[in-house]
Amino acid sequence: MIEEKQNQNTRWYVDDNLRIRIQEIEDGKAKLWMTIDKLNICFTLIMYDFMDWCEREISINLEIDKSWNNHRGFIIDRKDQVIIMSEIKRFINEFNVKPNENADQFSDAEWYA
């Protein structure tokens, strides 16, 4: 993934139509949100058992977070950012994950706020 932008403790990444927003927080943690075609795919990933996949395949536990405008995302250990981004991309490709048409849609203004 290509780092698209950085502003203080938040970074944005892009790879084709997949976008990831990571905000580093206290206690060595980071919050992560992801979209395909500007639609939030967190709930879809949860339904496809992505959290179990991460625990089983790479021994990383994810927590669900809704602190940013009530959008679903994950809380991860800051040190796991690169591998989680890689696993999101791999998981989407392997299981042909598509965004739910009823998912939250991000405007560019909100995404880059």
N, CA, C and O atoms as a Tinker XYZ file with bonds, in Angstrom:
   452  protein
     1  N      0.846000   -1.175000    0.000000    73     2
     2  CA     0.000000    0.000000    0.000000    64     1     3
     3  C      0.891000    1.237000    0.000000    63     2     4     5
     4  O      2.005000    1.217000    0.524000    81     3
     5  N      0.398000    2.282000   -0.578000    73     3     6
     6  CA     1.148000    3.530000   -0.680000    64     5     7
     7  C      0.629000    4.503000    0.369000    63     6     8     9
     8  O     -0.577000    4.711000    0.501000    81     7
     9  N      1.567000    5.100000    1.120000    73     7    10
    10  CA     1.153000    6.130000    2.070000    64     9    11
    11  C      0.734000    7.352000    1.268000    63    10    12    13
    12  O      1.521000    7.939000    0.526000    81    11
    13  N     -0.510000    7.708000    1.439000    73    11    14
    14  CA    -1.107000    8.789000    0.664000    64    13    15
    15  C     -0.921000   10.144000    1.341000    63    14    16    17
    16  O     -0.700000   11.157000    0.678000    81    15
    17  N     -1.012000   10.149000    2.668000    73    15    18
    18  CA    -1.000000   11.410000    3.404000    64    17    19
    19  C     -0.676000   11.118000    4.864000    63    18    20    21
    20  O     -0.941000   10.027000    5.368000    81    19
    21  N     -0.096000   12.116000    5.536000    73    19    22
    22  CA     0.124000   12.022000    6.976000    64    21    23
    23  C     -0.164000   13.379000    7.592000    63    22    24    25
    24  O      0.238000   14.416000    7.064000    81    23
    25  N     -0.871000   13.357000    8.728000    73    23    26
    26  CA    -1.166000   14.575000    9.462000    64    25    27
    27  C     -1.117000   14.239000   10.941000    63    26    28    29
    28  O     -2.007000   13.561000   11.454000    81    27
    29  N     -0.096000   14.700000   11.621000    73    27    30
    30  CA     0.135000   14.427000   13.036000    64    29    31
    31  C      0.141000   12.920000   13.277000    63    30    32    33
    32  O      1.032000   12.230000   12.780000    81    31
    33  N     -0.822000   12.392000   14.021000    73    31    34
    34  CA    -0.808000   10.971000   14.376000    64    33    35
    35  C     -1.710000   10.122000   13.472000    63    34    36    37
    36  O     -2.022000    8.982000   13.816000    81    35
    37  N     -2.127000   10.658000   12.333000    73    35    38
    38  CA    -2.997000    9.926000   11.410000    64    37    39
    39  C     -2.314000    9.799000   10.054000    63    38    40    41
    40  O     -1.731000   10.750000    9.533000    81    39
    41  N     -2.408000    8.578000    9.493000    73    39    42
    42  CA    -1.857000    8.311000    8.163000    64    41    43
    43  C     -2.928000    7.650000    7.300000    63    42    44    45
    44  O     -3.770000    6.899000    7.792000    81    43
    45  N     -2.876000    7.946000    6.018000    73    43    46
    46  CA    -3.822000    7.387000    5.051000    64    45    47
    47  C     -3.039000    6.605000    4.008000    63    46    48    49
    48  O     -2.004000    7.059000    3.520000    81    47
    49  N     -3.543000    5.429000    3.675000    73    47    50
    50  CA    -2.906000    4.562000    2.687000    64    49    51
    51  C     -3.917000    4.232000    1.597000    63    50    52    53
    52  O     -5.125000    4.218000    1.829000    81    51
    53  N     -3.396000    3.968000    0.408000    73    51    54
    54  CA    -4.272000    3.633000   -0.714000    64    53    55
    55  C     -3.616000    2.552000   -1.569000    63    54    56    57
    56  O     -2.396000    2.513000   -1.732000    81    55
    57  N     -4.456000    1.685000   -2.103000    73    55    58
    58  CA    -4.039000    0.677000   -3.076000    64    57    59
    59  C     -5.252000    0.408000   -3.957000    63    58    60    61
    60  O     -6.157000   -0.335000   -3.575000    81    59
    61  N     -5.261000    1.013000   -5.130000    73    59    62
    62  CA    -6.403000    0.911000   -6.040000    64    61    63
    63  C     -7.642000    1.476000   -5.339000    63    62    64    65
    64  O     -7.641000    2.649000   -4.967000    81    63
    65  N     -8.691000    0.682000   -5.149000    73    63    66
    66  CA    -9.910000    1.203000   -4.515000    64    65    67
    67  C     -9.977000    0.916000   -3.017000    63    66    68    69
    68  O    -10.966000    1.253000   -2.367000    81    67
    69  N     -8.933000    0.297000   -2.466000    73    67    70
    70  CA    -8.841000    0.042000   -1.025000    64    69    71
    71  C     -8.122000    1.211000   -0.362000    63    70    72    73
    72  O     -7.031000    1.604000   -0.776000    81    71
    73  N     -8.755000    1.761000    0.676000    73    71    74
    74  CA    -8.136000    2.847000    1.438000    64    73    75
    75  C     -8.137000    2.475000    2.915000    63    74    76    77
    76  O     -9.098000    1.895000    3.421000    81    75
    77  N     -7.056000    2.813000    3.595000    73    75    78
    78  CA    -6.932000    2.532000    5.026000    64    77    79
    79  C     -6.511000    3.813000    5.728000    63    78    80    81
    80  O     -5.633000    4.539000    5.263000    81    79
    81  N     -7.153000    4.071000    6.850000    73    79    82
    82  CA    -6.860000    5.247000    7.686000    64    81    83
    83  C     -6.422000    4.724000    9.045000    63    82    84    85
    84  O     -7.159000    3.973000    9.684000    81    83
    85  N     -5.231000    5.110000    9.494000    73    83    86
    86  CA    -4.701000    4.653000   10.777000    64    85    87
    87  C     -4.412000    5.862000   11.651000    63    86    88    89
    88  O     -3.715000    6.793000   11.248000    81    87
    89  N     -4.965000    5.826000   12.858000    73    87    90
    90  CA    -4.739000    6.891000   13.831000    64    89    91
    91  C     -4.054000    6.276000   15.044000    63    90    92    93
    92  O     -4.632000    5.435000   15.732000    81    91
    93  N     -2.830000    6.697000   15.300000    73    91    94
    94  CA    -2.108000    6.195000   16.467000    64    93    95
    95  C     -2.656000    6.858000   17.717000    63    94    96    97
    96  O     -2.877000    8.068000   17.754000    81    95
    97  N     -2.873000    6.039000   18.746000    73    95    98
    98  CA    -3.421000    6.524000   20.011000    64    97    99
    99  C     -2.487000    6.114000   21.143000    63    98   100   101
   100  O     -1.396000    5.595000   20.904000    81    99
   101  N     -2.921000    6.350000   22.364000    73    99   102
   102  CA    -2.093000    6.069000   23.531000    64   101   103
   103  C     -1.919000    4.560000   23.741000    63   102   104   105
   104  O     -2.558000    3.744000   23.077000    81   103
   105  N     -1.048000    4.221000   24.669000    73   103   106
   106  CA    -0.813000    2.835000   25.095000    64   105   107
   107  C     -0.317000    1.928000   23.974000    63   106   108   109
   108  O     -0.565000    0.723000   24.007000    81   107
   109  N      0.377000    2.483000   22.986000    73   107   110
   110  CA     0.927000    1.659000   21.917000    64   109   111
   111  C     -0.113000    1.070000   20.986000    63   110   112   113
   112  O      0.138000    0.055000   20.336000    81   111
   113  N     -1.276000    1.696000   20.915000    73   111   114
   114  CA    -2.379000    1.193000   20.085000    64   113   115
   115  C     -2.606000    2.114000   18.889000    63   114   116   117
   116  O     -2.097000    3.234000   18.833000    81   115
   117  N     -3.377000    1.612000   17.947000    73   115   118
   118  CA    -3.777000    2.402000   16.781000    64   117   119
   119  C     -5.195000    2.009000   16.402000    63   118   120   121
   120  O     -5.607000    0.862000   16.574000    81   119
   121  N     -5.930000    2.980000   15.886000    73   119   122
   122  CA    -7.277000    2.728000   15.368000    64   121   123
   123  C     -7.176000    2.683000   13.849000    63   122   124   125
   124  O     -6.434000    3.453000   13.239000    81   123
   125  N     -7.930000    1.776000   13.253000    73   123   126
   126  CA    -7.814000    1.532000   11.828000    64   125   127
   127  C     -9.201000    1.427000   11.200000    63   126   128   129
   128  O    -10.063000    0.704000   11.698000    81   127
   129  N     -9.407000    2.156000   10.101000    73   127   130
   130  CA   -10.653000    2.075000    9.336000    64   129   131
   131  C    -10.279000    1.786000    7.896000    63   130   132   133
   132  O     -9.229000    2.227000    7.430000    81   131
   133  N    -11.121000    1.054000    7.185000    73   131   134
   134  CA   -10.817000    0.715000    5.809000    64   133   135
   135  C    -12.058000    0.802000    4.938000    63   134   136   137
   136  O    -13.173000    0.536000    5.385000    81   135
   137  N    -11.840000    1.181000    3.680000    73   135   138
   138  CA   -12.947000    1.309000    2.736000    64   137   139
   139  C    -12.575000    0.664000    1.406000    63   138   140   141
   140  O    -11.403000    0.570000    1.042000    81   139
   141  N    -13.595000    0.229000    0.703000    73   139   142
   142  CA   -13.483000   -0.110000   -0.713000    64   141   143
   143  C    -14.510000    0.774000   -1.407000    63   142   144   145
   144  O    -15.687000    0.789000   -1.047000    81   143
   145  N    -14.046000    1.501000   -2.394000    73   143   146
   146  CA   -14.923000    2.440000   -3.110000    64   145   147
   147  C    -15.652000    3.374000   -2.149000    63   146   148   149
   148  O    -16.828000    3.686000   -2.339000    81   147
   149  N    -14.939000    3.813000   -1.118000    73   147   150
   150  CA   -15.423000    4.767000   -0.111000    64   149   151
   151  C    -16.504000    4.201000    0.809000    63   150   152   153
   152  O    -17.117000    4.953000    1.568000    81   151
   153  N    -16.751000    2.881000    0.754000    73   151   154
   154  CA   -17.708000    2.226000    1.647000    64   153   155
   155  C    -16.947000    1.497000    2.748000    63   154   156   157
   156  O    -16.003000    0.755000    2.473000    81   155
   157  N    -17.358000    1.710000    3.985000    73   155   158
   158  CA   -16.712000    1.078000    5.129000    64   157   159
   159  C    -16.880000   -0.440000    5.026000    63   158   160   161
   160  O    -17.998000   -0.936000    4.894000    81   159
   161  N    -15.769000   -1.171000    5.087000    73   159   162
   162  CA   -15.843000   -2.627000    4.956000    64   161   163
   163  C    -15.594000   -3.359000    6.264000    63   162   164   165
   164  O    -15.489000   -4.586000    6.264000    81   163
   165  N    -15.498000   -2.652000    7.367000    73   163   166
   166  CA   -15.217000   -3.302000    8.642000    64   165   167
   167  C    -16.280000   -4.347000    8.983000    63   166   168   169
   168  O    -15.938000   -5.484000    9.308000    81   167
   169  N    -17.545000   -3.985000    8.914000    73   167   170
   170  CA   -18.602000   -4.931000    9.265000    64   169   171
   171  C    -18.573000   -6.147000    8.334000    63   170   172   173
   172  O    -18.774000   -7.279000    8.773000    81   171
   173  N    -18.322000   -5.904000    7.056000    73   171   174
   174  CA   -18.221000   -7.011000    6.101000    64   173   175
   175  C    -17.073000   -7.932000    6.477000    63   174   176   177
   176  O    -17.223000   -9.153000    6.430000    81   175
   177  N    -15.927000   -7.368000    6.850000    73   175   178
   178  CA   -14.796000   -8.195000    7.277000    64   177   179
   179  C    -15.147000   -9.000000    8.521000    63   178   180   181
   180  O    -14.771000  -10.166000    8.637000    81   179
   181  N    -15.865000   -8.382000    9.446000    73   179   182
   182  CA   -16.288000   -9.095000   10.654000    64   181   183
   183  C    -17.185000  -10.271000   10.265000    63   182   184   185
   184  O    -17.024000  -11.373000   10.789000    81   183
   185  N    -18.115000  -10.046000    9.361000    73   183   186
   186  CA   -19.032000  -11.109000    8.932000    64   185   187
   187  C    -18.296000  -12.248000    8.226000    63   186   188   189
   188  O    -18.728000  -13.400000    8.290000    81   187
   189  N    -17.199000  -11.935000    7.561000    73   187   190
   190  CA   -16.377000  -12.955000    6.901000    64   189   191
   191  C    -15.357000  -13.575000    7.866000    63   190   192   193
   192  O    -14.480000  -14.324000    7.436000    81   191
   193  N    -15.465000  -13.269000    9.158000    73   191   194
   194  CA   -14.594000  -13.821000   10.207000    64   193   195
   195  C    -13.137000  -13.369000   10.109000    63   194   196   197
   196  O    -12.222000  -14.129000   10.425000    81   195
   197  N    -12.929000  -12.130000    9.671000    73   195   198
   198  CA   -11.567000  -11.602000    9.593000    64   197   199
   199  C    -10.878000  -11.574000   10.953000    63   198   200   201
   200  O     -9.678000  -11.835000   11.039000    81   199
   201  N    -11.613000  -11.263000   12.009000    73   199   202
   202  CA   -11.005000  -11.204000   13.340000    64   201   203
   203  C    -10.481000  -12.583000   13.748000    63   202   204   205
   204  O     -9.380000  -12.693000   14.287000    81   203
   205  N    -11.259000  -13.627000   13.494000    73   203   206
   206  CA   -10.807000  -14.988000   13.793000    64   205   207
   207  C     -9.613000  -15.369000   12.924000    63   206   208   209
   208  O     -8.676000  -16.016000   13.392000    81   207
   209  N     -9.653000  -14.966000   11.666000    73   207   210
   210  CA    -8.554000  -15.225000   10.730000    64   209   211
   211  C     -7.248000  -14.644000   11.289000    63   210   212   213
   212  O     -6.218000  -15.319000   11.301000    81   211
   213  N     -7.298000  -13.396000   11.748000    73   211   214
   214  CA    -6.092000  -12.750000   12.276000    64   213   215
   215  C     -5.571000  -13.479000   13.510000    63   214   216   217
   216  O     -4.364000  -13.662000   13.669000    81   215
   217  N     -6.473000  -13.887000   14.367000    73   215   218
   218  CA    -6.052000  -14.612000   15.567000    64   217   219
   219  C     -5.438000  -15.964000   15.189000    63   218   220   221
   220  O     -4.406000  -16.355000   15.734000    81   219
   221  N     -6.061000  -16.658000   14.275000    73   219   222
   222  CA    -5.607000  -17.998000   13.889000    64   221   223
   223  C     -4.348000  -17.954000   13.014000    63   222   224   225
   224  O     -3.408000  -18.712000   13.251000    81   223
   225  N     -4.322000  -17.083000   12.015000    73   223   226
   226  CA    -3.240000  -17.070000   11.031000    64   225   227
   227  C     -1.991000  -16.322000   11.492000    63   226   228   229
   228  O     -0.870000  -16.732000   11.189000    81   227
   229  N     -2.184000  -15.229000   12.221000    73   227   230
   230  CA    -1.026000  -14.393000   12.572000    64   229   231
   231  C     -0.965000  -14.060000   14.059000    63   230   232   233
   232  O     -0.152000  -13.237000   14.480000    81   231
   233  N     -1.821000  -14.697000   14.852000    73   231   234
   234  CA    -1.822000  -14.522000   16.317000    64   233   235
   235  C     -1.951000  -13.066000   16.741000    63   234   236   237
   236  O     -1.269000  -12.614000   17.661000    81   235
   237  N     -2.827000  -12.338000   16.063000    73   235   238
   238  CA    -3.088000  -10.940000   16.408000    64   237   239
   239  C     -4.570000  -10.794000   16.729000    63   238   240   241
   240  O     -5.433000  -11.201000   15.951000    81   239
   241  N     -4.847000  -10.207000   17.887000    73   239   242
   242  CA    -6.229000   -9.959000   18.295000    64   241   243
   243  C     -6.631000   -8.543000   17.906000    63   242   244   245
   244  O     -5.883000   -7.589000   18.121000    81   243
   245  N     -7.819000   -8.422000   17.332000    73   243   246
   246  CA    -8.377000   -7.125000   16.962000    64   245   247
   247  C     -9.540000   -6.806000   17.879000    63   246   248   249
   248  O    -10.268000   -7.701000   18.309000    81   247
   249  N     -9.713000   -5.534000   18.175000    73   247   250
   250  CA   -10.879000   -5.072000   18.923000    64   249   251
   251  C    -11.700000   -4.181000   17.997000    63   250   252   253
   252  O    -11.152000   -3.487000   17.140000    81   251
   253  N    -13.006000   -4.206000   18.176000    73   251   254
   254  CA   -13.885000   -3.338000   17.388000    64   253   255
   255  C    -13.960000   -1.966000   18.056000    63   254   256   257
   256  O    -14.033000   -1.863000   19.280000    81   255
   257  N    -13.942000   -0.925000   17.244000    73   255   258
   258  CA   -13.992000    0.447000   17.740000    64   257   259
   259  C    -15.018000    1.233000   16.933000    63   258   260   261
   260  O    -15.108000    1.082000   15.714000    81   259
   261  N    -15.789000    2.071000   17.615000    73   259   262
   262  CA   -16.761000    2.934000   16.926000    64   261   263
   263  C    -16.625000    4.385000   17.398000    63   262   264   265
   264  O    -17.602000    5.133000   17.397000    81   263
   265  N    -15.422000    4.776000   17.796000    73   263   266
   266  CA   -15.233000    6.096000   18.388000    64   265   267
   267  C    -15.203000    7.236000   17.366000    63   266   268   269
   268  O    -15.403000    8.393000   17.737000    81   267
   269  N    -14.962000    6.936000   16.103000    73   267   270
   270  CA   -14.888000    7.985000   15.086000    64   269   271
   271  C    -16.222000    8.042000   14.344000    63   270   272   273
   272  O    -16.497000    7.215000   13.475000    81   271
   273  N    -17.039000    9.024000   14.698000    73   271   274
   274  CA   -18.340000    9.260000   14.056000    64   273   275
   275  C    -19.189000    7.995000   13.962000    63   274   276   277
   276  O    -19.974000    7.834000   13.028000    81   275
   277  N    -19.026000    7.106000   14.928000    73   275   278
   278  CA   -19.790000    5.855000   15.013000    64   277   279
   279  C    -19.493000    4.884000   13.863000    63   278   280   281
   280  O    -20.276000    3.968000   13.611000    81   279
   281  N    -18.367000    5.078000   13.166000    73   279   282
   282  CA   -17.954000    4.163000   12.099000    64   281   283
   283  C    -17.197000    2.991000   12.715000    63   282   284   285
   284  O    -16.358000    3.178000   13.596000    81   283
   285  N    -17.497000    1.791000   12.251000    73   283   286
   286  CA   -16.777000    0.617000   12.744000    64   285   287
   287  C    -15.355000    0.612000   12.207000    63   286   288   289
   288  O    -15.097000    0.901000   11.038000    81   287
   289  N    -14.455000    0.274000   13.100000    73   287   290
   290  CA   -13.055000    0.094000   12.749000    64   289   291
   291  C    -12.452000   -0.879000   13.737000    63   290   292   293
   292  O    -13.168000   -1.503000   14.520000    81   291
   293  N    -11.151000   -1.010000   13.703000    73   291   294
   294  CA   -10.454000   -1.914000   14.609000    64   293   295
   295  C     -9.435000   -1.150000   15.439000    63   294   296   297
   296  O     -8.892000   -0.135000   15.004000    81   295
   297  N     -9.186000   -1.652000   16.634000    73   295   298
   298  CA    -8.054000   -1.208000   17.443000    64   297   299
   299  C     -7.020000   -2.321000   17.376000    63   298   300   301
   300  O     -7.335000   -3.493000   17.585000    81   299
   301  N     -5.788000   -1.942000   17.085000    73   299   302
   302  CA    -4.697000   -2.898000   16.956000    64   301   303
   303  C     -3.495000   -2.390000   17.743000    63   302   304   305
   304  O     -3.450000   -1.226000   18.139000    81   303
   305  N     -2.531000   -3.262000   17.965000    73   303   306
   306  CA    -1.260000   -2.814000   18.512000    64   305   307
   307  C     -0.529000   -2.042000   17.417000    63   306   308   309
   308  O     -0.502000   -2.462000   16.260000    81   307
   309  N      0.051000   -0.930000   17.787000    73   307   310
   310  CA     0.734000   -0.068000   16.822000    64   309   311
   311  C      1.797000   -0.838000   16.030000    63   310   312   313
   312  O      1.997000   -0.589000   14.841000    81   311
   313  N      2.465000   -1.763000   16.693000    73   311   314
   314  CA     3.537000   -2.530000   16.047000    64   313   315
   315  C      3.019000   -3.460000   14.950000    63   314   316   317
   316  O      3.800000   -3.932000   14.124000    81   315
   317  N      1.715000   -3.728000   14.932000    73   315   318
   318  CA     1.127000   -4.668000   13.970000    64   317   319
   319  C      0.530000   -3.991000   12.739000    63   318   320   321
   320  O     -0.115000   -4.655000   11.928000    81   319
   321  N      0.732000   -2.689000   12.587000    73   319   322
   322  CA     0.082000   -1.950000   11.498000    64   321   323
   323  C      0.398000   -2.511000   10.119000    63   322   324   325
   324  O     -0.509000   -2.721000    9.314000    81   323
   325  N      1.657000   -2.753000    9.842000    73   323   326
   326  CA     2.055000   -3.194000    8.502000    64   325   327
   327  C      1.477000   -4.568000    8.190000    63   326   328   329
   328  O      0.936000   -4.784000    7.105000    81   327
   329  N      1.586000   -5.492000    9.129000    73   327   330
   330  CA     1.071000   -6.835000    8.868000    64   329   331
   331  C     -0.453000   -6.844000    8.757000    63   330   332   333
   332  O     -1.004000   -7.586000    7.945000    81   331
   333  N     -1.138000   -6.033000    9.557000    73   331   334
   334  CA    -2.604000   -5.983000    9.469000    64   333   335
   335  C     -3.036000   -5.410000    8.119000    63   334   336   337
   336  O     -3.980000   -5.915000    7.512000    81   335
   337  N     -2.364000   -4.370000    7.642000    73   335   338
   338  CA    -2.708000   -3.829000    6.324000    64   337   339
   339  C     -2.501000   -4.892000    5.250000    63   338   340   341
   340  O     -3.321000   -5.034000    4.342000    81   339
   341  N     -1.421000   -5.625000    5.354000    73   339   342
   342  CA    -1.142000   -6.698000    4.403000    64   341   343
   343  C     -2.202000   -7.792000    4.470000    63   342   344   345
   344  O     -2.639000   -8.302000    3.438000    81   343
   345  N     -2.614000   -8.151000    5.685000    73   343   346
   346  CA    -3.627000   -9.203000    5.856000    64   345   347
   347  C     -5.001000   -8.747000    5.370000    63   346   348   349
   348  O     -5.759000   -9.549000    4.825000    81   347
   349  N     -5.326000   -7.483000    5.558000    73   347   350
   350  CA    -6.598000   -6.967000    5.045000    64   349   351
   351  C     -6.634000   -7.153000    3.530000    63   350   352   353
   352  O     -7.610000   -7.659000    2.977000    81   351
   353  N     -5.570000   -6.741000    2.879000    73   351   354
   354  CA    -5.506000   -6.854000    1.421000    64   353   355
   355  C     -5.560000   -8.319000    0.986000    63   354   356   357
   356  O     -6.298000   -8.666000    0.063000    81   355
   357  N     -4.789000   -9.172000    1.642000    73   355   358
   358  CA    -4.767000  -10.599000    1.302000    64   357   359
   359  C     -6.139000  -11.235000    1.519000    63   358   360   361
   360  O     -6.609000  -12.001000    0.679000    81   359
   361  N     -6.778000  -10.920000    2.642000    73   359   362
   362  CA    -8.087000  -11.472000    2.985000    64   361   363
   363  C     -9.139000  -11.045000    1.958000    63   362   364   365
   364  O     -9.936000  -11.864000    1.502000    81   363
   365  N     -9.136000   -9.773000    1.603000    73   363   366
   366  CA   -10.086000   -9.258000    0.607000    64   365   367
   367  C     -9.911000   -9.984000   -0.721000    63   366   368   369
   368  O    -10.891000  -10.369000   -1.358000    81   367
   369  N     -8.665000  -10.169000   -1.135000    73   367   370
   370  CA    -8.407000  -10.847000   -2.407000    64   369   371
   371  C     -8.749000  -12.329000   -2.347000    63   370   372   373
   372  O     -9.347000  -12.870000   -3.277000    81   371
   373  N     -8.373000  -12.981000   -1.264000    73   371   374
   374  CA    -8.597000  -14.424000   -1.148000    64   373   375
   375  C    -10.077000  -14.779000   -1.101000    63   374   376   377
   376  O    -10.497000  -15.776000   -1.688000    81   375
   377  N    -10.869000  -13.966000   -0.404000    73   375   378
   378  CA   -12.285000  -14.271000   -0.241000    64   377   379
   379  C    -13.195000  -13.390000   -1.103000    63   378   380   381
   380  O    -14.417000  -13.412000   -0.958000    81   379
   381  N    -12.577000  -12.613000   -2.004000    73   379   382
   382  CA   -13.328000  -11.757000   -2.919000    64   381   383
   383  C    -14.350000  -10.895000   -2.169000    63   382   384   385
   384  O    -15.519000  -10.825000   -2.546000    81   383
   385  N    -13.889000  -10.252000   -1.116000    73   383   386
   386  CA   -14.754000   -9.425000   -0.272000    64   385   387
   387  C    -15.167000   -8.172000   -1.037000    63   386   388   389
   388  O    -14.335000   -7.475000   -1.618000    81   387
   389  N    -16.445000   -7.907000   -1.022000    73   387   390
   390  CA   -17.016000   -6.706000   -1.638000    64   389   391
   391  C    -17.734000   -5.907000   -0.555000    63   390   392   393
   392  O    -18.268000   -6.492000    0.387000    81   391
   393  N    -17.755000   -4.595000   -0.672000    73   391   394
   394  CA   -18.455000   -3.804000    0.346000    64   393   395
   395  C    -19.960000   -4.029000    0.282000    63   394   396   397
   396  O    -20.530000   -4.251000   -0.786000    81   395
   397  N    -20.576000   -3.967000    1.434000    73   395   398
   398  CA   -22.030000   -4.053000    1.526000    64   397   399
   399  C    -22.599000   -2.734000    1.009000    63   398   400   401
   400  O    -22.146000   -1.663000    1.413000    81   399
   401  N    -23.572000   -2.803000    0.132000    73   399   402
   402  CA   -24.139000   -1.576000   -0.444000    64   401   403
   403  C    -24.807000   -0.692000    0.600000    63   402   404   405
   404  O    -25.030000    0.493000    0.351000    81   403
   405  N    -25.132000   -1.252000    1.772000    73   403   406
   406  CA   -25.738000   -0.471000    2.854000    64   405   407
   407  C    -24.707000    0.040000    3.858000    63   406   408   409
   408  O    -25.066000    0.643000    4.870000    81   407
   409  N    -23.433000   -0.200000    3.580000    73   407   410
   410  CA   -22.371000    0.219000    4.500000    64   409   411
   411  C    -22.268000    1.740000    4.538000    63   410   412   413
   412  O    -22.685000    2.439000    3.614000    81   411
   413  N    -21.697000    2.228000    5.639000    73   411   414
   414  CA   -21.445000    3.666000    5.749000    64   413   415
   415  C    -20.529000    4.107000    4.615000    63   414   416   417
   416  O    -19.552000    3.435000    4.286000    81   415
   417  N    -20.864000    5.242000    4.029000    73   415   418
   418  CA   -20.032000    5.802000    2.976000    64   417   419
   419  C    -19.300000    7.017000    3.526000    63   418   420   421
   420  O    -19.881000    7.849000    4.223000    81   419
   421  N    -18.018000    7.104000    3.200000    73   419   422
   422  CA   -17.200000    8.225000    3.642000    64   421   423
   423  C    -17.095000    9.254000    2.532000    63   422   424   425
   424  O    -16.803000    8.915000    1.385000    81   423
   425  N    -17.331000   10.501000    2.872000    73   423   426
   426  CA   -16.991000   11.576000    1.936000    64   425   427
   427  C    -15.491000   11.818000    2.074000    63   426   428   429
   428  O    -14.894000   11.457000    3.088000    81   427
   429  N    -14.886000   12.420000    1.071000    73   427   430
   430  CA   -13.462000   12.736000    1.171000    64   429   431
   431  C    -13.196000   13.682000    2.333000    63   430   432   433
   432  O    -12.182000   13.554000    3.018000    81   431
   433  N    -14.098000   14.629000    2.558000    73   431   434
   434  CA   -13.917000   15.589000    3.655000    64   433   435
   435  C    -13.872000   14.867000    4.998000    63   434   436   437
   436  O    -13.037000   15.186000    5.843000    81   435
   437  N    -14.753000   13.908000    5.199000    73   435   438
   438  CA   -14.763000   13.163000    6.462000    64   437   439
   439  C    -13.542000   12.255000    6.555000    63   438   440   441
   440  O    -12.890000   12.205000    7.599000    81   439
   441  N    -13.224000   11.541000    5.484000    73   439   442
   442  CA   -12.121000   10.583000    5.492000    64   441   443
   443  C    -10.797000   11.261000    5.837000    63   442   444   445
   444  O     -9.989000   10.709000    6.583000    81   443
   445  N    -10.577000   12.455000    5.294000    73   443   446
   446  CA    -9.305000   13.149000    5.497000    64   445   447
   447  C     -9.347000   14.169000    6.635000    63   446   448   449
   448  O     -8.400000   14.938000    6.800000    81   447
   449  N    -10.411000   14.191000    7.410000    73   447   450
   450  CA   -10.528000   15.143000    8.525000    64   449   451
   451  C     -9.573000   14.778000    9.647000    63   450   452
   452  O     -9.529000   15.464000   10.668000    81   451
